[in-house]
Amino acid sequence: MERVMLTLPADLLQAVDTAARRLGQKRSQVVRQLLQDWLERQRQQEFEALLAEGYQAMAREAAGITSESVPLQATAAEGVWRWDE
């Protein structure tokens, strides 16, 4: 493992130390876990943004296909006997 020096506001350091004592862990363990959790959330948000972008692109493509097919459906339905007529 590598050593890293961090500068934290006193209240944040106190909160980390309190959490570490409550969990029975060392400060470094708590900070390490917090950073891992934060990085995982960042990766998840990026993945969800990519999914949303993909779904939006698919929706636009589906809307284009639908709008192209409406006139074709109307043409195909011309002269077809309908129950409600």
Order of alpha helices (4+ residues) and beta strands (2+ residues): alpha-alpha
